[in-house]
Amino acid sequence: MDSNMKYGQDKMTEEALETAVLETDRKLIKYFPGRVVRKDLTKLLKVGHNVPVYVLEYLLGSYCADDDEDVINEGVQKVKNILSKNYVRPDEAEKIKSRIRETGYYTVIDKITVRLNEKRDIYEASFSNLGLINIEIDSDYIIKYDKLLGGGIWCMLKMEYSIESAASPFIISSLKPIQIPNMNIQEILEARKYFTKEEWIDVLLRSIGMEPTQLPNPVKWHMLERLVPLVENNYNLCELGPRSTGKSHVYKEISPNSILISGGQTTVANLFYNMSTRQIGLVGLWDVVAFDEVAGIHFKDKDGIQILKDYMASGSFARGKEQKNANSSIVFVGNINQSIDSLLKTSHLFSPFPDAMNSDTAFFDRMHYYLPGWEVPKFRPEHFTDRYGFIVDYIAEFFREMRKRSYSDHITQFFRLGNNLNQRDVIAVNKTFSGLMKLLYPDENITKEEAQEILEYALVGRRRVKEQLKKIGGIEFFDVNFSYIDNENLKETFVPVPESGGSKIIPAGITKPGEAYAVAATESGKIGIYKFEVQIVSGSGKYEKSGTGLNSQAKEAIKTAFNYFRANAKSISQGISVKEKDYFLHVQDLYGIGMSDELALAAFISLCSGAIERSLQEQTAILGSMTIGGSVEVLENLAGLLQVCLDAGAKRVLIPIASASKIAAVPPDLFSKFQISFYEDPIDAVYKSMSLI
């Protein structure tokens, strides 16, 4: 009976879902007639007709914007006939020109671009596929469809032929755009109120081809975030994740206003400004420039990355004596080839970038949002919609119109940002908030709860950037505890990052005897975490080590620990046998950055813990090293070491008393996160690590 009830509930849920979907479709058709299309028809006609999606959807929207199957079938047939009879294929251009000449007139579909010939005081049109240039066009069309001047639009044109025409025998008799010729933003602003937030999100996602009922809520938000560069000027987005998650789909297929640089190779002249031709590059021509496969990003010019950094920070760049401004957003997409847990333990989330950028904190600090591509599922057929959505060209023009507005000031109506956010953090959060609000609430009708939802999402993405900067640059980027404060009750809310930087490296709970964790710097200055484990068996006083690899200094440090243990074991406990037991010590480099030569003390503590069969205190990190004589060395970069301890999950930290003077350089917020134990010498460190005194 229970299973029958559950089946009934599932069936009701499916029926309710279908009802909701049909209601959204009905609203779209009612409030946006001629602006919507059923997306399965696009997929049906795209096969066999090599025309842009936005042209195809405009025609479908004109003839099939109905929920009556007979009307839809009739409309599909009309669109097929129009495309087969009138679309100009480049390889048939001469045949079409001949047909115009022989019959005297013919209707064609082609992309038309217009420019003003100021010498003749006329407008002249160029045909993309037909190959005609300098064809005179009536100025009435320019006034009516100003987009003809801004990159051109696809049109259905009635062409005539007359040898009496002065410049060219080809004459444009009539012209009808089959793209959105101009955008009335008021249509969307006024109709938005008829849709709930959930319905509007579904409409946006179906408009870019996705089926929202197959996506969990966090993934829906990630899909929306991919659209923010299209609505927000000078927005810098990074998305790294597994393959087949649609990272570049939006920038390649959805908007005619974005360009995808495949392979990532380009030049300063191509991207910014060509000084020889004095022409602006891609950032001045497109709303979004997206780099596909970030691992392959390469500038042939030495100053390319520096110019890109300047542009990402200010929206301007200098070439020669000129300062140029542009509004293009920059997007970086690429693949991560290992698990996120593994990557966080051994490196940082920007590691797929090429070596020239990989450790450049100034470059990554320009990122406004890091979208976690690993949270997006690999796309399957069911993830693509067959329901109604906006015509691609219509929604692309909506996106472009929204670039002229800014909604970031709506944050301050309800909240203010916490003191851990610096100026770049504030700018990043404001831009993300503004972009998402433009998409979801273009009419500016937003409640406090809705603003809070967007703000928290914006803070998470920027904090993810900051967490990686902390891993790369250390204490300079310590302030990662992002928060916001409610203007009404002054309550401060902190926003965590889901993957939280590998906080389980030093696990909670009591570890087994002989297990110890050291935090130490390598010769190159990188800070690593090293796990020690010891195995003790009956024997003849043999000592063996493993895990140090070929690092001679690390081997020497472990040897120092063995020798000191052999000489001082009785000072720890009379029960320790150094001649009738064999000791096997293994050290593991948990971050994979290479061995440190500052491991002697931690190795000594590990040996003592195993020998007396007593565990270290829970979540203890060991700082410091020692010499063969038992002298304890002063720590360098105490703040950096403590930051790594915090990231790794340490709650207690052993610090040599000789380094107490270094505490003044540690931010108080960081120092207060630990229970600190100061030790004077190695034996004192053993006692305090296991709370023997």
Secondary structure in CASP SS format (residue, H / E / C, confidence):
PFRMAT SS
TARGET T0000
AUTHOR 0000-0000-0000
METHOD secondary structure of the structure
MODEL  1
M C 1.00
D H 1.00
S H 1.00
N H 1.00
M H 1.00
K H 1.00
Y H 1.00
G H 1.00
Q H 1.00
D H 1.00
K H 1.00
M H 1.00
T H 1.00
E H 1.00
E H 1.00
A H 1.00
L H 1.00
E H 1.00
T H 1.00
A H 1.00
V H 1.00
L H 1.00
E H 1.00
T H 1.00
D H 1.00
R H 1.00
K H 1.00
L H 1.00
I H 1.00
K H 1.00
Y H 1.00
F C 1.00
P C 1.00
G C 1.00
R C 1.00
V E 1.00
V E 1.00
R E 1.00
K H 1.00
D H 1.00
L H 1.00
T H 1.00
K H 1.00
L H 1.00
L H 1.00
K H 1.00
V C 1.00
G C 1.00
H C 1.00
N C 1.00
V C 1.00
P C 1.00
V H 1.00
Y H 1.00
V H 1.00
L H 1.00
E H 1.00
Y H 1.00
L H 1.00
L H 1.00
G H 1.00
S H 1.00
Y H 1.00
C C 1.00
A C 1.00
D C 1.00
D C 1.00
D C 1.00
E H 1.00
D H 1.00
V H 1.00
I H 1.00
N H 1.00
E H 1.00
G H 1.00
V H 1.00
Q H 1.00
K H 1.00
V H 1.00
K H 1.00
N H 1.00
I H 1.00
L H 1.00
S H 1.00
K H 1.00
N H 1.00
Y E 1.00
V C 1.00
R C 1.00
P H 1.00
D H 1.00
E H 1.00
A H 1.00
E H 1.00
K H 1.00
I H 1.00
K H 1.00
S H 1.00
R H 1.00
I H 1.00
R H 1.00
E H 1.00
T H 1.00
G C 1.00
Y E 1.00
Y E 1.00
T E 1.00
V E 1.00
I E 1.00
D E 1.00
K E 1.00
I E 1.00
T E 1.00
V E 1.00
R E 1.00
L E 1.00
N E 1.00
E C 1.00
K C 1.00
R C 1.00
D C 1.00
I E 1.00
Y E 1.00
E E 1.00
A E 1.00
S E 1.00
F E 1.00
S C 1.00
N C 1.00
L C 1.00
G C 1.00
L C 1.00
I C 1.00
N C 1.00
I E 1.00
E E 1.00
I E 1.00
D C 1.00
S H 1.00
D H 1.00
Y H 1.00
I H 1.00
I H 1.00
K H 1.00
Y C 1.00
D H 1.00
K H 1.00
L H 1.00
L H 1.00
G C 1.00
G C 1.00
G C 1.00
I E 1.00
W E 1.00
C E 1.00
M E 1.00
L E 1.00
K E 1.00
M E 1.00
E E 1.00
Y E 1.00
S C 1.00
I C 1.00
E C 1.00
S C 1.00
A C 1.00
A C 1.00
S C 1.00
P C 1.00
F E 1.00
I E 1.00
I E 1.00
S E 1.00
S E 1.00
L E 1.00
K E 1.00
P E 1.00
I C 1.00
Q C 1.00
I C 1.00
P C 1.00
N C 1.00
M C 1.00
N C 1.00
I H 1.00
Q H 1.00
E H 1.00
I H 1.00
L H 1.00
E H 1.00
A H 1.00
R H 1.00
K H 1.00
Y H 1.00
F C 1.00
T C 1.00
K H 1.00
E H 1.00
E H 1.00
W H 1.00
I H 1.00
D H 1.00
V H 1.00
L H 1.00
L H 1.00
R H 1.00
S H 1.00
I C 1.00
G C 1.00
M E 1.00
E C 1.00
P H 1.00
T H 1.00
Q H 1.00
L C 1.00
P C 1.00
N H 1.00
P H 1.00
V H 1.00
K H 1.00
W H 1.00
H H 1.00
M H 1.00
L H 1.00
E H 1.00
R H 1.00
L H 1.00
V H 1.00
P H 1.00
L H 1.00
V H 1.00
E C 1.00
N C 1.00
N C 1.00
Y C 1.00
N E 1.00
L E 1.00
C E 1.00
E E 1.00
L E 1.00
G E 1.00
P C 1.00
R C 1.00
S C 1.00
T C 1.00
G C 1.00
K C 1.00
S C 1.00
H H 1.00
V H 1.00
Y H 1.00
K H 1.00
E H 1.00
I H 1.00
S C 1.00
P C 1.00
N C 1.00
S E 1.00
I E 1.00
L E 1.00
I E 1.00
S H 1.00
G H 1.00
G H 1.00
Q E 1.00
T E 1.00
T C 1.00
V H 1.00
A H 1.00
N H 1.00
L H 1.00
F C 1.00
Y E 1.00
N E 1.00
M C 1.00
S C 1.00
T C 1.00
R C 1.00
Q E 1.00
I E 1.00
G C 1.00
L H 1.00
V H 1.00
G H 1.00
L H 1.00
W C 1.00
D C 1.00
V E 1.00
V E 1.00
A E 1.00
F E 1.00
D C 1.00
E C 1.00
V H 1.00
A H 1.00
G H 1.00
I C 1.00
H E 1.00
F E 1.00
K C 1.00
D C 1.00
K C 1.00
D C 1.00
G H 1.00
I H 1.00
Q H 1.00
I H 1.00
L H 1.00
K H 1.00
D H 1.00
Y H 1.00
M H 1.00
A H 1.00
S H 1.00
G C 1.00
S E 1.00
F E 1.00
A E 1.00
R E 1.00
G C 1.00
K C 1.00
E E 1.00
Q E 1.00
K E 1.00
N E 1.00
A C 1.00
N C 1.00
S C 1.00
S E 1.00
I E 1.00
V E 1.00
F E 1.00
V E 1.00
G E 1.00
N E 1.00
I C 1.00
N C 1.00
Q C 1.00
S C 1.00
I H 1.00
D H 1.00
S H 1.00
L H 1.00
L H 1.00
K H 1.00
T H 1.00
S C 1.00
H C 1.00
L C 1.00
F C 1.00
S C 1.00
P C 1.00
F C 1.00
P C 1.00
D H 1.00
A H 1.00
M H 1.00
N H 1.00
S C 1.00
D C 1.00
T H 1.00
A H 1.00
F H 1.00
F H 1.00
D C 1.00
R C 1.00
M C 1.00
H C 1.00
Y E 1.00
Y E 1.00
L E 1.00
P E 1.00
G H 1.00
W H 1.00
E H 1.00
V C 1.00
P C 1.00
K C 1.00
F C 1.00
R C 1.00
P H 1.00
E H 1.00
H H 1.00
F E 1.00
T C 1.00
D C 1.00
R C 1.00
Y E 1.00
G E 1.00
F E 1.00
I C 1.00
V H 1.00
D H 1.00
Y H 1.00
I H 1.00
A H 1.00
E H 1.00
F H 1.00
F H 1.00
R H 1.00
E H 1.00
M H 1.00
R C 1.00
K C 1.00
R C 1.00
S C 1.00
Y C 1.00
S H 1.00
D H 1.00
H H 1.00
I H 1.00
T H 1.00
Q H 1.00
F H 1.00
F E 1.00
R E 1.00
L E 1.00
G C 1.00
N C 1.00
N C 1.00
L C 1.00
N C 1.00
Q H 1.00
R H 1.00
D H 1.00
V H 1.00
I H 1.00
A H 1.00
V H 1.00
N H 1.00
K H 1.00
T H 1.00
F H 1.00
S H 1.00
G H 1.00
L H 1.00
M H 1.00
K H 1.00
L H 1.00
L H 1.00
Y C 1.00
P C 1.00
D C 1.00
E C 1.00
N C 1.00
I C 1.00
T C 1.00
K H 1.00
E H 1.00
E H 1.00
A H 1.00
Q H 1.00
E H 1.00
I H 1.00
L H 1.00
E H 1.00
Y H 1.00
A H 1.00
L H 1.00
V H 1.00
G H 1.00
R H 1.00
R H 1.00
R H 1.00
V H 1.00
K H 1.00
E H 1.00
Q H 1.00
L H 1.00
K H 1.00
K H 1.00
I H 1.00
G H 1.00
G H 1.00
I H 1.00
E H 1.00
F H 1.00
F C 1.00
D C 1.00
V C 1.00
N C 1.00
F C 1.00
S E 1.00
Y E 1.00
I E 1.00
D E 1.00
N C 1.00
E C 1.00
N C 1.00
L C 1.00
K C 1.00
E E 1.00
T E 1.00
F E 1.00
V C 1.00
P C 1.00
V C 1.00
P C 1.00
E C 1.00
S C 1.00
G C 1.00
G C 1.00
S C 1.00
K C 1.00
I C 1.00
I C 1.00
P C 1.00
A C 1.00
G C 1.00
I C 1.00
T C 1.00
K C 1.00
P C 1.00
G C 1.00
E C 1.00
A E 1.00
Y E 1.00
A E 1.00
V E 1.00
A E 1.00
A E 1.00
T C 1.00
E C 1.00
S C 1.00
G C 1.00
K C 1.00
I E 1.00
G E 1.00
I E 1.00
Y E 1.00
K E 1.00
F E 1.00
E E 1.00
V E 1.00
Q E 1.00
I E 1.00
V E 1.00
S E 1.00
G C 1.00
S C 1.00
G C 1.00
K C 1.00
Y E 1.00
E E 1.00
K E 1.00
S E 1.00
G C 1.00
T C 1.00
G C 1.00
L C 1.00
N C 1.00
S H 1.00
Q H 1.00
A H 1.00
K H 1.00
E H 1.00
A H 1.00
I H 1.00
K H 1.00
T H 1.00
A H 1.00
F H 1.00
N H 1.00
Y H 1.00
F H 1.00
R H 1.00
A H 1.00
N H 1.00
A H 1.00
K H 1.00
S H 1.00
I H 1.00
S C 1.00
Q C 1.00
G C 1.00
I C 1.00
S C 1.00
V C 1.00
K C 1.00
E C 1.00
K E 1.00
D E 1.00
Y E 1.00
F E 1.00
L E 1.00
H E 1.00
V E 1.00
Q E 1.00
D E 1.00
L C 1.00
Y C 1.00
G C 1.00
I C 1.00
G C 1.00
M C 1.00
S C 1.00
D C 1.00
E C 1.00
L C 1.00
A H 1.00
L H 1.00
A H 1.00
A H 1.00
F H 1.00
I H 1.00
S H 1.00
L H 1.00
C H 1.00
S H 1.00
G H 1.00
A H 1.00
I C 1.00
E C 1.00
R C 1.00
S C 1.00
L C 1.00
Q C 1.00
E C 1.00
Q C 1.00
T E 1.00
A E 1.00
I E 1.00
L C 1.00
G C 1.00
S C 1.00
M E 1.00
T C 1.00
I C 1.00
G C 1.00
G C 1.00
S C 1.00
V E 1.00
E C 1.00
V C 1.00
L C 1.00
E C 1.00
N C 1.00
L H 1.00
A H 1.00
G H 1.00
L H 1.00
L H 1.00
Q H 1.00
V H 1.00
C H 1.00
L H 1.00
D H 1.00
A H 1.00
G C 1.00
A C 1.00
K C 1.00
R E 1.00
V E 1.00
L E 1.00
I E 1.00
P E 1.00
I H 1.00
A H 1.00
S H 1.00
A H 1.00
S H 1.00
K H 1.00
I H 1.00
A H 1.00
A H 1.00
V C 1.00
P C 1.00
P H 1.00
D H 1.00
L H 1.00
F H 1.00
S C 1.00
K C 1.00
F C 1.00
Q E 1.00
I E 1.00
S E 1.00
F E 1.00
Y E 1.00
E C 1.00
D C 1.00
P H 1.00
I H 1.00
D H 1.00
A H 1.00
V H 1.00
Y H 1.00
K H 1.00
S H 1.00
M C 1.00
S C 1.00
L C 1.00
I C 1.00
END
